[in-house]
Amino acid sequence: MQSALIVGKKICSSLLLRNWVRPLSAASDKLTNVEVNDKTGFAKLTMNRPPVNGLNLDLLRDLHQSIQDIEKNKCRGLILTSASNTIFSAGLDIMEMYKPDQERLKQFWTALQDVWLALYGSAVPTAAAINGHSPAGGCLLAASCEYRVMLPKYTIGLNETQLGIVAPKWFMSTFRNVLPRRIAEQALTQGKMFTSDEALKIGLVDELAATKEEALLKCEKFFASFAKTDPIARYLTKKQLRHNDIKELLDEKVQDVENFVLFVNQPSVQKGLGLYLESLKKKAK
Ligand SMILES: CCCCC/C=C\C/C=C\C=C\CC(=O)SCCNC(=O)CCNC(=O)[C@H](O)C(C)(C)COP(=O)(O)OP(=O)(O)OC[C@H]1O[C@@H](n2cnc3c(N)ncnc32)[C@H](O)[C@@H]1OP(=O)(O)O
């Protein structure tokens, strides 16, 4: 595990200090970084896998560990964001799916399931400060949170159909939890990527912010809106609302991994992934 959890149980639950707690070790070699504001109890979980926060097995495992740690420490809010200035997350690291090692491929998908289950079902209030592009798996993470604040001039969406991929049911449930059903259906079938303005208009994000700092503040303001609610009642309400989506994946977790492995190993899918990777690399030249 490479996550830098820089808060101990004491700090998080007793809320003693005033500012964001500084990292204990340099953040540059960590895939995720957690900072807890000991005054508010809000945790900032930053993805830090340059260049694009591609969700590979290691980053997913780190994310899972960090979410669990934040949860265990009874933080009062979790803000998911990115260390990059332009990318929230490019979604799944396609290298994990292209010519894969079969055992690792299973672990990879299981790790994604675990991150989703932890984030979507988190007892701690969650928000995403989307400070860059957020396609596919990046959008999944943001949409799994309860609130989203996005910076202008970026794009977000579940673009799977454009890549010849059928998004799994739990990706779709996540979208349906945020968007009106008809808009979710159109967005998913078209594989549409929305600009920040469009995302705001359809309700995929809740607010726009000019800077990352402003986005973080807006996420904190969202958490503050729960000041007068009972945390247990709040969580049980969220839990019930999300119960069916979570149960559906839990009931089919192993089958879902098998579906994924079967799908990814199809020669046509491998060919498509190879071409897509090439196109991304050509674009970078
Ligand atoms: C019914 C049964 C169902 C079973 C389940 C089946 C299937 C589900 C399977 C899969 C689900 C997948 C969901 C996903 O998340 S797939 C990933 C989708 N992501 C994308 O399409 C985004 C692609 N990337 C981009 O659009 C741009 O890179 C981006 C806008 C994010 C950033 O642009 P920018 O110009 O800043 O940077 P680039 O030069 O494009 O990229 C830099 C560098 O990074 C590499 N790269 C980018 N994205 C990825 C990625 N997702 N995976 C791996 N590598 C990526 C890019 O190639 C460049 O590399 P290099 O040239 O520097 O080596």
The ligand as a Tripos MOL2 file, in Angstrom:
@<TRIPOS>MOLECULE
LIG
   63    65     1     0     0
SMALL
NO_CHARGES

@<TRIPOS>ATOM
      1 C1        -22.0190   -7.0430  -20.1220 C.3       1 LIG1
      2 C2        -20.6820   -7.3860  -19.5940 C.3       1 LIG1
      3 C3        -19.9760   -6.1690  -19.0970 C.3       1 LIG1
      4 C4        -18.7190   -6.5580  -18.4440 C.3       1 LIG1
      5 C5        -17.8500   -5.3840  -18.1420 C.3       1 LIG1
      6 C6        -17.1360   -4.9710  -19.3420 C.2       1 LIG1
      7 C7        -16.4360   -3.9280  -19.5540 C.2       1 LIG1
      8 C8        -16.1130   -2.8390  -18.7000 C.3       1 LIG1
      9 C9        -14.7800   -2.4670  -19.0790 C.2       1 LIG1
     10 C10       -14.2240   -1.3440  -19.0080 C.2       1 LIG1
     11 C11       -14.6920   -0.1200  -18.4560 C.2       1 LIG1
     12 C12       -13.8990    0.9140  -18.6970 C.2       1 LIG1
     13 C13       -14.0840    2.2220  -18.1460 C.3       1 LIG1
     14 C14       -12.8750    3.0820  -18.3700 C.2       1 LIG1
     15 O1        -12.5650    3.8590  -17.5180 O.2       1 LIG1
     16 S1        -11.9150    2.8710  -19.7870 S.3       1 LIG1
     17 C15       -10.8560    4.2670  -19.8510 C.3       1 LIG1
     18 C16       -11.5430    5.3640  -20.5640 C.3       1 LIG1
     19 N1        -10.7510    6.5560  -20.5480 N.am      1 LIG1
     20 C17       -10.6460    7.3360  -21.5930 C.2       1 LIG1
     21 O2        -11.2160    7.0880  -22.6310 O.2       1 LIG1
     22 C18        -9.7640    8.5400  -21.4540 C.3       1 LIG1
     23 C19        -8.6200    8.4820  -22.3960 C.3       1 LIG1
     24 N2         -7.7370    9.6080  -22.1950 N.am      1 LIG1
     25 C20        -8.0180   10.8540  -22.6170 C.2       1 LIG1
     26 O3         -9.0580   11.1500  -23.1530 O.2       1 LIG1
     27 C21        -6.9660   11.8770  -22.3700 C.3       1 LIG1
     28 O4         -5.7580   11.2230  -22.0860 O.3       1 LIG1
     29 C22        -7.2730   12.8350  -21.2150 C.3       1 LIG1
     30 C23        -8.4030   13.8230  -21.6230 C.3       1 LIG1
     31 C24        -7.6580   12.1010  -19.9390 C.3       1 LIG1
     32 C25        -6.0010   13.6800  -20.9260 C.3       1 LIG1
     33 O5         -5.5720   14.3140  -22.0900 O.3       1 LIG1
     34 P1         -4.1060   14.9480  -22.1520 P.3       1 LIG1
     35 O6         -3.9800   15.5780  -23.4970 O.co2     1 LIG1
     36 O7         -3.8550   15.8040  -20.9740 O.co2     1 LIG1
     37 O8         -3.1290   13.7120  -21.9630 O.3       1 LIG1
     38 P2         -2.7380   12.6080  -23.0530 P.3       1 LIG1
     39 O9         -1.5850   13.1060  -23.8240 O.co2     1 LIG1
     40 O10        -3.9390   12.1730  -23.7950 O.co2     1 LIG1
     41 O11        -2.3070   11.3920  -22.1230 O.3       1 LIG1
     42 C26        -1.0710   11.3940  -21.4170 C.3       1 LIG1
     43 C27        -0.5550    9.9620  -21.3480 C.3       1 LIG1
     44 O12        -1.4940    9.1730  -20.6180 O.3       1 LIG1
     45 C28        -1.9290    8.0550  -21.4160 C.3       1 LIG1
     46 N3         -3.3370    7.7670  -21.0930 N.ar      1 LIG1
     47 C29        -4.3680    8.5930  -21.1100 C.ar      1 LIG1
     48 N4         -5.4800    8.0050  -20.7030 N.ar      1 LIG1
     49 C30        -5.1420    6.7370  -20.4190 C.ar      1 LIG1
     50 C31        -5.8680    5.6120  -19.9300 C.ar      1 LIG1
     51 N5         -7.1690    5.6480  -19.6350 N.pl3     1 LIG1
     52 N6         -5.1980    4.4540  -19.7460 N.ar      1 LIG1
     53 C32        -3.8800    4.3620  -20.0160 C.ar      1 LIG1
     54 N7         -3.1350    5.4090  -20.4850 N.ar      1 LIG1
     55 C33        -3.7710    6.5830  -20.6700 C.ar      1 LIG1
     56 C34        -1.7360    8.5530  -22.8420 C.3       1 LIG1
     57 O13        -1.6240    7.4790  -23.7080 O.3       1 LIG1
     58 C35        -0.4430    9.3090  -22.7120 C.3       1 LIG1
     59 O14         0.5960    8.3320  -22.6210 O.3       1 LIG1
     60 P3          2.0750    8.6160  -23.1760 P.3       1 LIG1
     61 O15         1.9340    8.9210  -24.6250 O.co2     1 LIG1
     62 O16         2.5700    9.7860  -22.3750 O.co2     1 LIG1
     63 O17         2.8120    7.3410  -22.9110 O.co2     1 LIG1
@<TRIPOS>BOND
     1     1     2 1
     2     2     3 1
     3     3     4 1
     4     4     5 1
     5     5     6 1
     6     6     7 2
     7     7     8 1
     8     8     9 1
     9     9    10 2
    10    10    11 1
    11    11    12 2
    12    12    13 1
    13    13    14 1
    14    14    15 2
    15    14    16 1
    16    16    17 1
    17    17    18 1
    18    18    19 1
    19    19    20 1
    20    20    21 2
    21    20    22 1
    22    22    23 1
    23    23    24 1
    24    24    25 1
    25    25    26 2
    26    25    27 1
    27    27    28 1
    28    27    29 1
    29    29    30 1
    30    29    31 1
    31    29    32 1
    32    32    33 1
    33    33    34 1
    34    34    35 2
    35    34    36 1
    36    34    37 1
    37    37    38 1
    38    38    39 2
    39    38    40 1
    40    38    41 1
    41    41    42 1
    42    42    43 1
    43    43    44 1
    44    43    58 1
    45    44    45 1
    46    45    46 1
    47    45    56 1
    48    46    47 ar
    49    46    55 ar
    50    47    48 ar
    51    48    49 ar
    52    49    50 ar
    53    49    55 ar
    54    50    51 1
    55    50    52 ar
    56    52    53 ar
    57    53    54 ar
    58    54    55 ar
    59    56    57 1
    60    56    58 1
    61    58    59 1
    62    59    60 1
    63    60    61 2
    64    60    62 1
    65    60    63 1
@<TRIPOS>SUBSTRUCTURE
     1 LIG1         1 GROUP 0 **** ****
